Amino acid sequence: MKAPEIPADEAQRLSQLRALNIMNTPAEERFDRLTRLARRLYDVPIALVSLLEADHQWFKSAQGYEPKGSPRNISFCGHAILQDEIMIVEDAQKDARFYDNPLVTGEPHIRFYAGCPLRAPGGAKMGTLCIIGREPRQFTEEDQATMRDLAAMAEAELVAFQTATCDELTQITNRRGFMTLGQIKLSRK
């Protein structure tokens, strides 16, 4: 298994990701709607909106997959954010980076993966919109164009979340942001 490399702009990437104030927030219908749509469009068992922290991958939305995240060093999405375009793995068992990855040899038994990088407003790649299959498959140009559109919608929702919870001028968490953070903290007790 080949662990994903760390991007050269990692500090900036993490700063832009954290500025969104979205990490570890509860599931939201607006993201779940996109991953449900991706599952149906591509007829795959799993679709995710994944955001990558320093050592962990966290799922803002997960359809068909129970865990809320995984270690970054085994994540396919960690590799995908290193690319400018969609990363496609047609058969993970035949890919030198992934054939012995625990996500391939064990649950969820990934064979096919396609992940489109999601960019923060500052341009850093913060995560992916991805689909996962348990059978090898090809991913056509039309499939890729549709995924780019879905990823653009996910990016717009991430920006909308930031706009709703941060003051535009000061970039300080606003009242709604404090309420959201408070609800998250209370729900963990």
Backbone as CSV, one residue per row, in Angstrom:
resi,resn,N_x,N_y,N_z,CA_x,CA_y,CA_z,C_x,C_y,C_z
1,MET,0.840,-1.177,0.000,0.000,0.000,0.000,0.884,1.239,0.000
2,LYS,0.506,2.199,-0.814,1.246,3.456,-0.869,0.411,4.541,-0.201
3,ALA,0.939,5.099,0.874,0.246,6.197,1.552,0.292,7.436,0.665
4,PRO,-0.754,8.260,0.707,-0.738,9.475,-0.109,0.331,10.453,0.367
5,GLU,0.919,11.152,-0.578,1.893,12.188,-0.234,1.163,13.378,0.383
6,ILE,1.910,14.203,1.073,1.354,15.423,1.653,1.540,16.544,0.630
7,PRO,0.474,17.290,0.299,0.618,18.372,-0.681,1.632,19.422,-0.220
8,ALA,2.286,20.060,-1.166,3.272,21.094,-0.848,2.637,22.266,-0.107
9,ASP,1.363,22.525,-0.375,0.655,23.644,0.255,-0.180,23.198,1.462
10,GLU,0.262,22.152,2.155,-0.543,21.544,3.224,-0.961,22.540,4.305
11,ALA,-0.073,23.395,4.759,-0.434,24.350,5.819,-1.527,25.298,5.336
12,GLN,-1.384,25.789,4.130,-2.401,26.678,3.555,-3.706,25.916,3.333
13,ARG,-3.606,24.687,2.852,-4.783,23.860,2.602,-5.568,23.652,3.890
14,LEU,-4.879,23.284,4.958,-5.547,23.062,6.246,-6.148,24.351,6.789
15,SER,-5.465,25.462,6.610,-5.985,26.752,7.059,-7.285,27.092,6.337
16,GLN,-7.317,26.889,5.025,-8.530,27.170,4.250,-9.656,26.211,4.620
17,LEU,-9.317,24.955,4.856,-10.325,23.980,5.271,-10.929,24.375,6.615
18,ARG,-10.085,24.700,7.568,-10.569,25.057,8.909,-11.372,26.352,8.893
19,ALA,-11.058,27.258,7.975,-11.797,28.518,7.864,-13.254,28.291,7.464
20,LEU,-13.543,27.134,6.887,-14.926,26.828,6.507,-15.812,26.541,7.721
21,ASN,-15.202,26.234,8.869,-15.956,25.913,10.098,-16.941,24.766,9.902
22,ILE,-16.572,23.785,9.110,-17.508,22.702,8.816,-17.068,21.348,9.367
23,MET,-15.815,21.242,9.783,-15.316,19.950,10.241,-16.109,19.451,11.447
24,ASN,-16.473,18.175,11.390,-17.178,17.480,12.472,-18.537,18.072,12.804
25,THR,-19.164,18.726,11.828,-20.533,19.202,12.009,-21.497,18.074,11.652
26,PRO,-22.738,18.140,12.137,-23.697,17.072,11.845,-23.994,16.959,10.343
27,ALA,-24.522,15.816,9.962,-24.934,15.596,8.575,-25.982,16.640,8.195
28,GLU,-25.989,17.013,6.922,-26.955,17.990,6.425,-27.566,17.476,5.134
29,GLU,-28.854,17.720,4.981,-29.589,17.247,3.814,-28.977,17.751,2.510
30,ARG,-28.488,18.975,2.481,-27.957,19.527,1.231,-26.753,18.743,0.711
31,PHE,-25.960,18.159,1.582,-24.839,17.322,1.154,-25.307,15.886,0.911
32,ASP,-26.197,15.405,1.770,-26.727,14.048,1.589,-27.475,13.921,0.261
33,ARG,-28.159,14.976,-0.147,-28.877,14.963,-1.424,-27.895,14.739,-2.579
34,LEU,-26.745,15.385,-2.522,-25.741,15.226,-3.584,-25.168,13.814,-3.620
35,THR,-24.885,13.246,-2.452,-24.312,11.895,-2.451,-25.362,10.845,-2.820
36,ARG,-26.621,11.071,-2.435,-27.680,10.146,-2.886,-27.805,10.193,-4.403
37,LEU,-27.767,11.394,-4.946,-27.853,11.565,-6.392,-26.677,10.876,-7.089
38,ALA,-25.478,11.040,-6.559,-24.298,10.385,-7.148,-24.446,8.868,-7.121
39,ARG,-24.930,8.336,-6.018,-25.134,6.874,-5.928,-26.082,6.383,-7.012
40,ARG,-27.180,7.116,-7.196,-28.169,6.700,-8.202,-27.645,6.885,-9.625
41,LEU,-27.020,8.016,-9.887,-26.518,8.292,-11.238,-25.502,7.253,-11.698
42,TYR,-24.633,6.853,-10.789,-23.543,5.940,-11.152,-23.814,4.490,-10.764
43,ASP,-24.929,4.246,-10.108,-25.301,2.891,-9.680,-24.155,2.232,-8.903
44,VAL,-23.726,2.931,-7.850,-22.658,2.442,-6.976,-23.193,2.324,-5.551
45,PRO,-22.574,1.482,-4.731,-23.057,1.315,-3.360,-22.669,2.451,-2.412
46,ILE,-21.610,3.222,-2.741,-21.102,4.228,-1.806,-20.804,5.536,-2.537
47,ALA,-21.235,6.643,-1.921,-20.879,7.988,-2.393,-20.588,8.839,-1.163
48,LEU,-19.544,9.659,-1.245,-19.086,10.433,-0.090,-18.733,11.868,-0.465
49,VAL,-18.919,12.773,0.491,-18.243,14.069,0.488,-17.230,13.942,1.608
50,SER,-15.960,13.913,1.235,-14.870,13.653,2.163,-14.005,14.897,2.306
51,LEU,-13.662,15.235,3.547,-12.774,16.365,3.828,-11.556,15.829,4.566
52,LEU,-10.367,16.295,4.173,-9.130,15.727,4.716,-8.428,16.673,5.671
53,GLU,-8.382,16.259,6.938,-7.611,16.952,7.967,-6.167,16.445,7.887
54,ALA,-5.328,16.867,8.811,-3.909,16.499,8.782,-3.696,14.986,8.801
55,ASP,-4.403,14.275,9.666,-4.201,12.832,9.809,-5.459,12.004,9.588
56,HIS,-6.560,12.657,9.285,-7.844,11.968,9.257,-8.677,12.460,8.086
57,GLN,-9.439,11.547,7.539,-10.416,11.866,6.509,-11.784,11.796,7.178
58,TRP,-12.576,12.849,7.031,-13.891,12.919,7.671,-14.959,13.069,6.594
59,PHE,-16.073,12.364,6.756,-17.133,12.385,5.758,-18.245,13.339,6.177
60,LYS,-18.397,14.424,5.435,-19.515,15.343,5.669,-20.810,14.666,5.266
61,SER,-20.741,13.816,4.264,-21.896,13.024,3.850,-21.403,11.658,3.410
62,ALA,-22.094,10.627,3.855,-21.734,9.255,3.485,-23.010,8.479,3.193
63,GLN,-23.166,8.061,1.965,-24.294,7.223,1.567,-23.760,5.824,1.285
64,GLY,-24.291,4.845,2.001,-23.873,3.464,1.794,-22.648,3.054,2.579
65,TYR,-22.226,3.893,3.520,-21.022,3.594,4.304,-21.203,4.169,5.694
66,GLU,-21.072,3.337,6.712,-21.349,3.746,8.090,-20.257,4.571,8.764
67,PRO,-18.976,4.208,8.634,-17.966,5.000,9.347,-18.032,6.476,8.957
68,LYS,-17.702,7.331,9.896,-17.719,8.780,9.660,-16.367,9.300,9.191
69,GLY,-15.405,8.395,9.036,-14.096,8.801,8.569,-13.129,7.640,8.591
70,SER,-11.882,7.945,8.264,-10.835,6.921,8.275,-9.480,7.621,8.360
71,PRO,-8.431,6.879,8.691,-7.100,7.489,8.705,-6.728,7.988,7.301
72,ARG,-6.124,9.133,7.242,-5.749,9.714,5.947,-4.737,8.843,5.215
73,ASN,-3.860,8.166,5.941,-2.787,7.403,5.288,-3.283,6.193,4.498
74,ILE,-4.540,5.789,4.683,-5.089,4.697,3.867,-6.163,5.193,2.897
75,SER,-6.417,6.493,2.901,-7.531,7.025,2.109,-7.189,7.148,0.624
76,PHE,-8.156,6.821,-0.201,-8.048,7.066,-1.634,-8.134,8.576,-1.885
77,CYS,-8.963,9.254,-1.101,-9.167,10.698,-1.279,-7.890,11.483,-1.011
78,GLY,-7.020,10.966,-0.142,-5.727,11.604,0.084,-4.890,11.647,-1.182
79,HIS,-5.033,10.636,-2.023,-4.356,10.623,-3.319,-5.065,11.564,-4.292
80,ALA,-6.398,11.577,-4.228,-7.184,12.369,-5.185,-6.923,13.867,-5.059
81,ILE,-6.686,14.367,-3.838,-6.461,15.813,-3.695,-5.102,16.251,-4.230
82,LEU,-4.271,15.305,-4.593,-2.973,15.636,-5.186,-3.101,15.916,-6.683
83,GLN,-4.271,15.630,-7.237,-4.487,15.801,-8.667,-5.405,16.991,-8.927
84,ASP,-5.313,17.529,-10.136,-6.195,18.628,-10.517,-7.508,18.125,-11.098
85,GLU,-7.490,16.933,-11.628,-8.686,16.357,-12.242,-9.190,15.178,-11.415
86,ILE,-10.224,14.552,-11.894,-10.814,13.398,-11.225,-9.799,12.257,-11.197
87,MET,-9.644,11.651,-10.029,-8.792,10.471,-9.916,-9.686,9.251,-10.115
88,ILE,-9.300,8.407,-11.056,-10.080,7.213,-11.372,-9.220,5.985,-11.127
89,VAL,-9.755,5.055,-10.350,-9.116,3.758,-10.131,-10.121,2.723,-10.625
90,GLU,-9.876,2.176,-11.816,-10.835,1.249,-12.413,-10.866,-0.093,-11.699
91,ASP,-9.707,-0.549,-11.199,-9.651,-1.802,-10.450,-8.548,-1.694,-9.398
92,ALA,-8.956,-1.448,-8.176,-7.997,-1.235,-7.084,-7.120,-2.458,-6.837
93,GLN,-7.628,-3.655,-7.135,-6.823,-4.858,-6.923,-5.658,-4.951,-7.906
94,LYS,-5.729,-4.191,-8.988,-4.659,-4.197,-9.985,-3.831,-2.915,-9.951
95,ASP,-4.097,-2.053,-8.990,-3.392,-0.775,-8.879,-2.326,-0.899,-7.794
96,ALA,-1.067,-0.631,-8.149,0.054,-0.803,-7.213,-0.100,0.033,-5.946
97,ARG,-0.801,1.154,-6.028,-0.997,2.001,-4.844,-1.982,1.400,-3.846
98,PHE,-2.905,0.564,-4.328,-4.040,0.186,-3.492,-4.290,-1.310,-3.305
99,TYR,-3.651,-2.179,-4.065,-4.026,-3.595,-4.053,-4.004,-4.223,-2.660
100,ASP,-3.121,-3.743,-1.765,-3.057,-4.313,-0.418,-3.594,-3.350,0.650
101,ASN,-4.304,-2.325,0.222,-4.910,-1.357,1.135,-6.015,-2.046,1.934
102,PRO,-6.120,-1.796,3.245,-7.163,-2.443,4.045,-8.584,-2.112,3.588
103,LEU,-8.771,-1.009,2.867,-10.098,-0.678,2.340,-10.415,-1.483,1.078
104,VAL,-9.402,-2.135,0.524,-9.575,-3.011,-0.635,-9.672,-4.460,-0.170
105,THR,-8.780,-4.864,0.728,-8.747,-6.257,1.194,-9.839,-6.549,2.226
106,GLY,-10.360,-5.513,2.859,-11.440,-5.642,3.846,-12.556,-4.665,3.513
107,GLU,-13.474,-4.483,4.463,-14.590,-3.559,4.249,-14.072,-2.164,3.952
108,PRO,-14.608,-1.508,2.978,-15.791,-1.794,2.170,-15.497,-2.539,0.863
109,HIS,-14.315,-3.153,0.757,-13.916,-3.943,-0.418,-13.949,-3.104,-1.697
110,ILE,-13.209,-2.009,-1.683,-13.182,-1.097,-2.829,-12.504,-1.770,-4.018
111,ARG,-13.168,-1.731,-5.149,-12.564,-2.152,-6.417,-12.484,-0.962,-7.365
112,PHE,-13.546,-0.142,-7.372,-13.595,1.030,-8.240,-13.693,2.286,-7.382
113,TYR,-12.986,3.332,-7.791,-13.041,4.621,-7.093,-12.934,5.736,-8.122
114,ALA,-13.751,6.756,-7.965,-13.609,7.995,-8.736,-13.842,9.140,-7.769
115,GLY,-12.875,10.050,-7.682,-12.981,11.175,-6.757,-12.569,12.480,-7.409
116,CYS,-13.441,13.477,-7.293,-13.174,14.796,-7.850,-12.779,15.737,-6.718
117,PRO,-11.612,16.375,-6.807,-11.194,17.287,-5.741,-12.193,18.432,-5.545
118,LEU,-12.424,18.772,-4.280,-13.256,19.917,-3.913,-12.317,21.020,-3.455
119,ARG,-12.519,22.215,-3.980,-11.636,23.336,-3.658,-12.311,24.320,-2.711
120,ALA,-11.512,24.836,-1.788,-11.962,25.908,-0.900,-11.993,27.205,-1.710
121,PRO,-12.674,28.239,-1.202,-12.703,29.512,-1.936,-11.310,30.051,-2.274
122,GLY,-10.307,29.757,-1.452,-8.937,30.197,-1.722,-8.200,29.335,-2.724
123,GLY,-8.827,28.255,-3.192,-8.242,27.401,-4.218,-7.634,26.098,-3.735
124,ALA,-7.429,25.949,-2.429,-6.825,24.714,-1.912,-7.803,23.548,-2.027
125,LYS,-7.253,22.367,-2.291,-8.086,21.158,-2.381,-8.316,20.629,-0.972
126,MET,-9.563,20.662,-0.539,-9.893,20.321,0.844,-10.444,18.917,1.003
127,GLY,-10.869,18.303,-0.081,-11.455,16.974,-0.008,-11.955,16.549,-1.370
128,THR,-12.914,15.616,-1.380,-13.442,15.115,-2.649,-14.932,14.826,-2.557
129,LEU,-15.543,14.811,-3.715,-16.812,14.128,-3.917,-16.390,12.841,-4.596
130,CYS,-16.711,11.697,-3.998,-16.237,10.444,-4.582,-17.320,9.379,-4.586
131,ILE,-17.127,8.426,-5.491,-17.998,7.253,-5.564,-17.117,6.012,-5.498
132,ILE,-17.697,4.962,-4.922,-16.955,3.718,-4.697,-17.816,2.545,-5.132
133,GLY,-17.190,1.622,-5.853,-17.875,0.410,-6.269,-17.116,-0.825,-5.822
134,ARG,-17.821,-1.932,-5.769,-17.213,-3.205,-5.360,-16.874,-4.094,-6.550
135,GLU,-17.065,-3.545,-7.741,-16.721,-4.234,-8.984,-15.877,-3.280,-9.830
136,PRO,-14.909,-3.803,-10.594,-14.151,-2.926,-11.491,-15.096,-2.311,-12.529
137,ARG,-14.773,-1.116,-12.978,-15.581,-0.487,-14.026,-14.797,0.626,-14.694
138,GLN,-15.285,1.027,-15.841,-14.708,2.164,-16.545,-15.535,3.401,-16.223
139,PHE,-14.925,4.556,-16.408,-15.567,5.828,-16.098,-15.409,6.719,-17.323
140,THR,-16.494,6.910,-18.054,-16.452,7.600,-19.342,-16.252,9.107,-19.186
141,GLU,-15.995,9.763,-20.298,-15.882,11.229,-20.310,-17.189,11.865,-19.837
142,GLU,-18.304,11.307,-20.254,-19.605,11.833,-19.817,-19.775,11.656,-18.307
143,ASP,-19.368,10.492,-17.789,-19.404,10.265,-16.338,-18.573,11.325,-15.614
144,GLN,-17.404,11.617,-16.171,-16.515,12.597,-15.549,-17.117,14.002,-15.581
145,ALA,-17.753,14.364,-16.688,-18.377,15.688,-16.794,-19.485,15.838,-15.756
146,THR,-20.267,14.785,-15.576,-21.339,14.813,-14.574,-20.753,14.933,-13.177
147,MET,-19.670,14.203,-12.906,-19.049,14.283,-11.581,-18.499,15.684,-11.322
148,ARG,-17.927,16.326,-12.332,-17.436,17.696,-12.150,-18.585,18.633,-11.765
149,ASP,-19.748,18.442,-12.390,-20.919,19.263,-12.054,-21.366,19.018,-10.618
150,LEU,-21.425,17.761,-10.209,-21.810,17.437,-8.828,-20.801,18.016,-7.837
151,ALA,-19.514,17.933,-8.167,-18.480,18.477,-7.283,-18.610,19.997,-7.170
152,ALA,-18.927,20.669,-8.272,-19.125,22.124,-8.228,-20.298,22.471,-7.315
153,MET,-21.336,21.655,-7.336,-22.478,21.874,-6.441,-22.061,21.678,-4.983
154,ALA,-21.248,20.664,-4.719,-20.766,20.431,-3.346,-19.899,21.599,-2.881
155,GLU,-19.029,22.096,-3.755,-18.203,23.257,-3.404,-19.069,24.466,-3.065
156,ALA,-20.117,24.694,-3.851,-21.015,25.825,-3.594,-21.690,25.686,-2.232
157,GLU,-22.061,24.468,-1.863,-22.687,24.242,-0.553,-21.691,24.471,0.580
158,LEU,-20.444,24.086,0.379,-19.422,24.322,1.404,-19.193,25.820,1.610
159,VAL,-19.170,26.575,0.528,-19.011,28.025,0.624,-20.235,28.643,1.294
160,ALA,-21.427,28.153,0.963,-22.655,28.672,1.579,-22.634,28.443,3.085
161,PHE,-22.114,27.301,3.514,-22.014,27.025,4.948,-21.105,28.055,5.608
162,GLN,-19.957,28.323,4.991,-19.024,29.298,5.557,-19.662,30.682,5.605
163,THR,-20.323,31.080,4.540,-20.952,32.394,4.478,-22.018,32.546,5.556
164,ALA,-22.735,31.474,5.837,-23.805,31.526,6.836,-23.287,31.563,8.266
165,THR,-22.058,31.117,8.493,-21.562,31.010,9.873,-20.399,31.940,10.202
166,CYS,-19.890,32.685,9.223,-18.762,33.599,9.461,-19.098,35.001,8.972
167,ASP,-18.645,35.994,9.722,-18.782,37.374,9.291,-17.871,37.597,8.092
168,GLU,-18.421,38.153,7.030,-17.673,38.314,5.786,-16.469,39.246,5.940
169,LEU,-16.632,40.315,6.690,-15.556,41.293,6.831,-14.441,40.802,7.754
170,THR,-14.820,40.331,8.941,-13.816,39.965,9.946,-13.372,38.513,9.878
171,GLN,-14.174,37.667,9.210,-13.940,36.223,9.153,-14.005,35.578,10.534
172,ILE,-14.693,36.242,11.459,-14.915,35.705,12.798,-16.264,34.997,12.804
173,THR,-16.359,33.924,13.558,-17.612,33.183,13.649,-18.729,34.114,14.103
174,ASN,-19.851,34.104,13.380,-20.986,34.950,13.731,-21.921,34.221,14.700
175,ARG,-23.048,34.844,15.024,-23.987,34.264,15.992,-24.444,32.869,15.557
176,ARG,-24.807,32.740,14.300,-25.253,31.439,13.793,-24.137,30.401,13.908
177,GLY,-22.916,30.827,13.631,-21.776,29.926,13.763,-21.565,29.474,15.191
178,PHE,-21.680,30.412,16.140,-21.551,30.050,17.554,-22.646,29.072,17.969
179,MET,-23.860,29.310,17.486,-24.971,28.405,17.818,-24.700,27.002,17.260
180,THR,-24.221,26.946,16.040,-23.901,25.653,15.422,-22.808,24.938,16.202
181,LEU,-21.735,25.663,16.529,-20.641,25.059,17.301,-21.128,24.598,18.674
182,GLY,-21.980,25.396,19.315,-22.535,25.018,20.616,-23.363,23.755,20.536
183,GLN,-24.186,23.642,19.495,-24.998,22.435,19.319,-24.120,21.206,19.122
184,ILE,-23.041,21.368,18.388,-22.121,20.247,18.163,-21.500,19.809,19.481
185,LYS,-21.003,20.760,20.255,-20.368,20.432,21.543,-21.360,19.773,22.492
186,LEU,-22.586,20.291,22.540,-23.597,19.712,23.432,-23.998,18.304,23.001
187,SER,-24.031,18.065,21.705,-24.426,16.741,21.221,-23.377,15.675,21.522
188,ARG,-22.154,16.077,21.818,-21.072,15.127,22.104,-21.007,14.745,23.571
189,LYS,-21.785,15.402,24.418,-21.732,15.106,25.861,-22.605,13.946,26.206
